[in-house]
């Protein structure tokens, strides 16, 4: 329990740090993004929109502390201002429309990539020294490929040459978004290629990490004892080796997840997928600072939540963490 | 970077020793590592000379638009007729420069933060670690995108800065853990005690030991930085008129190269990133394997590892039958032999060298007997224990000998001839082993009860869960663990309890023999006593035989019936425990006995044995003990003495000693003298006798 409390506290601190960073960045960076935007949308902005911009990016007349308080007020009320790339939609609305796509795509792909990669890593580690070792250079190559480039290759092969899957987008325009069969099947069909890209590109990292931990765990005395006890191979592999070898994957989950999220964002751009990655790309192109800030906050908070889940799983798997 | 995630976790718990500071250079000999080095080297050269050898101006437009690869344009041209090969060559320079410089800055940051946090400890550690962890959890790419967007159309300098700010945390965390473990090491403690300055300790004693870890973290960061730069460039967040691999991909994407099917436009840049990344990872594998030598061993799941185990023994010609084996062993008191070890040899097979860890050992174990095996570390006693149970792993290999087990019904089976399945059924059912450290031998994340139950379940598939649970409780009770601790995890038990639990695991199937490999070494004297008494009590009650291995001779004398003393892989003395205590024959036994206090019995002065145990790879000629032996004479360097049978009382085992002093009738000096003057005299005596 105390471990969980400690971790919970850590995530609160991290969230605070990330949000404060978001507040500070536009204020310490050269130039004034607010001025630039007001200039760009000359005359088109309502006074309220200008005020919101000032709260986000710094007002000349208010004290820094007052700005900070206002900023937090906005964060909690979900008021991130107006998006300029999608003018005049509010940032919260843009986020609301795109977050679901990314959330489903990345969580499904992360779980799949983790299961396949860790599973393969377990087998390769278990059979260390056999022909399976030759998989390592291949997976290394796979995991060194930039996600977005792999995405381009996948599109070329499966969408342009073979015409098996659609080129881009998230669903067929003839469907209406909602919980109906037509939409869900269409969305799944459109998601195959992006998902394939992310899963294949992320397997390598999990595989190699798990394999190395597996090999290390296999030389532990408790595995030797399990072997001596005459346990079935399967039982040794899963319960005595793999379960222990998996633990570090959970504690380094944060970094691996950050890597997958980063890769997925760029992958979405290639597929013009209606998720948050594509939105971030458009925001960056249009220098839509409010939208970028909103996206950064949403991604950070989501990643933090995912990490907390990984921590929970860790506590569930390792009894040693359960006491003070 | 994700590649090294779990590996680096492992690196946190291992450490490099002071003596092998630059031994990591050896890692470069492996073919995989070498391939990596060559790949990275080629890219480095291209990065330097690229712009000079580029055939065209990378931005120069021409009429040859969207040409596939041809002799004029090896990699084809873009929509505006730019030469892609030239773009690639210029791009290599920018991409590598950004990657390397960003990694240099990030690594510097992580070294400073990691060393400071690990070495200073206290509040500074708390704060720096928190900072590193926060940066680790915040997803790097979105942060980088935002940072890059605030510096619109920045050149490489801004990108380098942005990447290093987000890329230092992982290295810092690994280095901190390393520093923490190094800080507690003797040579650092010593430097601190002699009043060396903090900065000088960090840079002279700690830093050189982390070169390998720092190098691994640096290479990982280079890969990460190149990928990040490519992503940012691809998203159009860098200066798109400056050629880098990412910029080429950006223009390909913007110009819809896909739709025009001009694959040559985007394939080279991505392939270059992937290839360089692979090269760097391969180099990193080499470093990982150096940091963590266990990664080099063969896995137990492989047939190869299983086969290698007893290859030589099984390839041998027809085995001697039981009667012959017995006669070769000489006089035995009773006929109820349960385990017969004949001329067992165990080799450690290295690269081009073979080291004999167990060299022609023959021993006999009878029903209900406690056979104690004593020796210093490196004498081969633990290797012997593992070989008896066939739990040894490559590079250890049984090269000769027999392990004959006699069943209740009188039939004899050769343990070395068993196939994997037979061995699995035999082990634990008939022969169990208790390891030295229960802390390591019990799986930390499984309940004690489960670990006992596992053994029963594997061998008695017919038993119901209820019957097994009852048996588990019975076993716990037997070894003196309260039955309500059945659901406890190993870390919840005390050291003595854990060792008892280990014994319960060993007893699970009522084996005939239990091999105990230093079962009490990790315990304090009082607990040790309790555990030993428990073992003796159980042995008397259940009637199993014990092979007890330890370096603690006084403990052994108390509990054993027979004692075998091992030195440099050979048994040098074999005798009844009481007789051995009264009258140790081998000069080594005499020295060993003189260096331990006894728990009971008369007090005597403690002496050590001069010198150190021999290096098995470079054994002295003749008797391995001769350089340390106070009684050595000329012939000792020429002849390897066999075991000579000796006269004297014997209940279980007629005394034998492998010493030339007993050559001949075996009755020569009946006492190894322990006082100073005697050796010379004895020496002469023996010489005259010859």
Boltz contact constraints between the chains, C-beta under 6 A:
constraints:
  - contact:
      token1: [A, 14]
      token2: [B, 134]
      max_distance: 6.0
  - contact:
      token1: [A, 14]
      token2: [B, 137]
      max_distance: 6.0
  - contact:
      token1: [A, 17]
      token2: [B, 134]
      max_distance: 6.0
  - contact:
      token1: [A, 18]
      token2: [B, 138]
      max_distance: 6.0
  - contact:
      token1: [A, 29]
      token2: [B, 150]
      max_distance: 6.0
  - contact:
      token1: [A, 126]
      token2: [B, 299]
      max_distance: 6.0
  - contact:
      token1: [A, 126]
      token2: [B, 301]
      max_distance: 6.0
  - contact:
      token1: [A, 127]
      token2: [B, 299]
      max_distance: 6.0
  - contact:
      token1: [A, 127]
      token2: [B, 301]
      max_distance: 6.0
  - contact:
      token1: [A, 127]
      token2: [B, 302]
      max_distance: 6.0
  - contact:
      token1: [A, 128]
      token2: [B, 298]
      max_distance: 6.0
  - contact:
      token1: [A, 128]
      token2: [B, 299]
      max_distance: 6.0
  - contact:
      token1: [A, 129]
      token2: [B, 298]
      max_distance: 6.0
  - contact:
      token1: [A, 129]
      token2: [B, 299]
      max_distance: 6.0
  - contact:
      token1: [A, 129]
      token2: [B, 302]
      max_distance: 6.0
  - contact:
      token1: [A, 129]
      token2: [B, 304]
      max_distance: 6.0
  - contact:
      token1: [A, 130]
      token2: [B, 302]
      max_distance: 6.0
  - contact:
      token1: [A, 140]
      token2: [B, 278]
      max_distance: 6.0
  - contact:
      token1: [A, 140]
      token2: [B, 281]
      max_distance: 6.0
  - contact:
      token1: [A, 141]
      token2: [B, 274]
      max_distance: 6.0
  - contact:
      token1: [A, 141]
      token2: [B, 278]
      max_distance: 6.0
  - contact:
      token1: [A, 143]
      token2: [B, 3]
      max_distance: 6.0
  - contact:
      token1: [A, 144]
      token2: [B, 274]
      max_distance: 6.0
  - contact:
      token1: [A, 144]
      token2: [B, 277]
      max_distance: 6.0
  - contact:
      token1: [A, 144]
      token2: [B, 278]
      max_distance: 6.0
  - contact:
      token1: [A, 145]
      token2: [B, 274]
      max_distance: 6.0
  - contact:
      token1: [A, 146]
      token2: [B, 227]
      max_distance: 6.0
  - contact:
      token1: [A, 146]
      token2: [B, 230]
      max_distance: 6.0
  - contact:
      token1: [A, 146]
      token2: [B, 273]
      max_distance: 6.0
  - contact:
      token1: [A, 148]
      token2: [B, 234]
      max_distance: 6.0
  - contact:
      token1: [A, 149]
      token2: [B, 270]
      max_distance: 6.0
  - contact:
      token1: [A, 152]
      token2: [B, 266]
      max_distance: 6.0
  - contact:
      token1: [A, 156]
      token2: [B, 258]
      max_distance: 6.0
  - contact:
      token1: [A, 205]
      token2: [B, 2]
      max_distance: 6.0
  - contact:
      token1: [A, 205]
      token2: [B, 3]
      max_distance: 6.0
  - contact:
      token1: [A, 208]
      token2: [B, 3]
      max_distance: 6.0
  - contact:
      token1: [A, 209]
      token2: [B, 5]
      max_distance: 6.0
  - contact:
      token1: [A, 209]
      token2: [B, 6]
      max_distance: 6.0
  - contact:
      token1: [A, 212]
      token2: [B, 7]
      max_distance: 6.0
  - contact:
      token1: [A, 212]
      token2: [B, 295]
      max_distance: 6.0
  - contact:
      token1: [A, 213]
      token2: [B, 6]
      max_distance: 6.0
  - contact:
      token1: [A, 215]
      token2: [B, 295]
      max_distance: 6.0
  - contact:
      token1: [A, 216]
      token2: [B, 10]
      max_distance: 6.0
  - contact:
      token1: [A, 216]
      token2: [B, 294]
      max_distance: 6.0
  - contact:
      token1: [A, 218]
      token2: [B, 299]
      max_distance: 6.0
  - contact:
      token1: [A, 218]
      token2: [B, 300]
      max_distance: 6.0
  - contact:
      token1: [A, 219]
      token2: [B, 294]
      max_distance: 6.0
  - contact:
      token1: [A, 221]
      token2: [B, 435]
      max_distance: 6.0
  - contact:
      token1: [A, 221]
      token2: [B, 440]
      max_distance: 6.0
  - contact:
      token1: [A, 221]
      token2: [B, 441]
      max_distance: 6.0
  - contact:
      token1: [A, 222]
      token2: [B, 441]
      max_distance: 6.0
  - contact:
      token1: [A, 222]
      token2: [B, 442]
      max_distance: 6.0
  - contact:
      token1: [A, 222]
      token2: [B, 443]
      max_distance: 6.0
  - contact:
      token1: [A, 224]
      token2: [B, 391]
      max_distance: 6.0
  - contact:
      token1: [A, 225]
      token2: [B, 441]
      max_distance: 6.0
  - contact:
      token1: [A, 228]
      token2: [B, 391]
      max_distance: 6.0
  - contact:
      token1: [A, 228]
      token2: [B, 427]
      max_distance: 6.0
  - contact:
      token1: [A, 228]
      token2: [B, 433]
      max_distance: 6.0
  - contact:
      token1: [A, 229]
      token2: [B, 428]
      max_distance: 6.0
  - contact:
      token1: [A, 229]
      token2: [B, 455]
      max_distance: 6.0
  - contact:
      token1: [A, 230]
      token2: [B, 424]
      max_distance: 6.0
  - contact:
      token1: [A, 230]
      token2: [B, 427]
      max_distance: 6.0
  - contact:
      token1: [A, 230]
      token2: [B, 428]
      max_distance: 6.0
  - contact:
      token1: [A, 230]
      token2: [B, 458]
      max_distance: 6.0
  - contact:
      token1: [A, 230]
      token2: [B, 459]
      max_distance: 6.0
  - contact:
      token1: [A, 231]
      token2: [B, 454]
      max_distance: 6.0
  - contact:
      token1: [A, 231]
      token2: [B, 458]
      max_distance: 6.0
  - contact:
      token1: [A, 240]
      token2: [B, 443]
      max_distance: 6.0
  - contact:
      token1: [A, 248]
      token2: [B, 6]
      max_distance: 6.0
  - contact:
      token1: [A, 248]
      token2: [B, 9]
      max_distance: 6.0
  - contact:
      token1: [A, 249]
      token2: [B, 6]
      max_distance: 6.0
  - contact:
      token1: [A, 252]
      token2: [B, 5]
      max_distance: 6.0
  - contact:
      token1: [A, 252]
      token2: [B, 6]
      max_distance: 6.0
  - contact:
      token1: [A, 252]
      token2: [B, 9]
      max_distance: 6.0
  - contact:
      token1: [A, 254]
      token2: [B, 136]
      max_distance: 6.0
  - contact:
      token1: [A, 254]
      token2: [B, 137]
      max_distance: 6.0
  - contact:
      token1: [A, 255]
      token2: [B, 5]
      max_distance: 6.0
  - contact:
      token1: [A, 255]
      token2: [B, 136]
      max_distance: 6.0
  - contact:
      token1: [A, 255]
      token2: [B, 170]
      max_distance: 6.0
  - contact:
      token1: [A, 256]
      token2: [B, 2]
      max_distance: 6.0
  - contact:
      token1: [A, 256]
      token2: [B, 5]
      max_distance: 6.0
  - contact:
      token1: [A, 258]
      token2: [B, 139]
      max_distance: 6.0
  - contact:
      token1: [A, 258]
      token2: [B, 140]
      max_distance: 6.0
  - contact:
      token1: [A, 259]
      token2: [B, 2]
      max_distance: 6.0
  - contact:
      token1: [A, 261]
      token2: [B, 139]
      max_distance: 6.0
  - contact:
      token1: [A, 262]
      token2: [B, 141]
      max_distance: 6.0
  - contact:
      token1: [A, 266]
      token2: [B, 231]
      max_distance: 6.0
  - contact:
      token1: [A, 281]
      token2: [B, 235]
      max_distance: 6.0
  - contact:
      token1: [A, 284]
      token2: [B, 145]
      max_distance: 6.0
  - contact:
      token1: [A, 284]
      token2: [B, 149]
      max_distance: 6.0
  - contact:
      token1: [A, 284]
      token2: [B, 237]
      max_distance: 6.0
  - contact:
      token1: [A, 292]
      token2: [B, 146]
      max_distance: 6.0
  - contact:
      token1: [A, 292]
      token2: [B, 149]
      max_distance: 6.0
  - contact:
      token1: [A, 296]
      token2: [B, 142]
      max_distance: 6.0
  - contact:
      token1: [A, 296]
      token2: [B, 146]
      max_distance: 6.0
  - contact:
      token1: [A, 299]
      token2: [B, 139]
      max_distance: 6.0
  - contact:
      token1: [A, 299]
      token2: [B, 142]
      max_distance: 6.0
  - contact:
      token1: [A, 300]
      token2: [B, 138]
      max_distance: 6.0
  - contact:
      token1: [A, 303]
      token2: [B, 139]
      max_distance: 6.0
  - contact:
      token1: [A, 307]
      token2: [B, 137]
      max_distance: 6.0
  - contact:
      token1: [A, 318]
      token2: [B, 445]
      max_distance: 6.0
  - contact:
      token1: [A, 319]
      token2: [B, 445]
      max_distance: 6.0
  - contact:
      token1: [A, 319]
      token2: [B, 489]
      max_distance: 6.0
  - contact:
      token1: [A, 320]
      token2: [B, 491]
      max_distance: 6.0
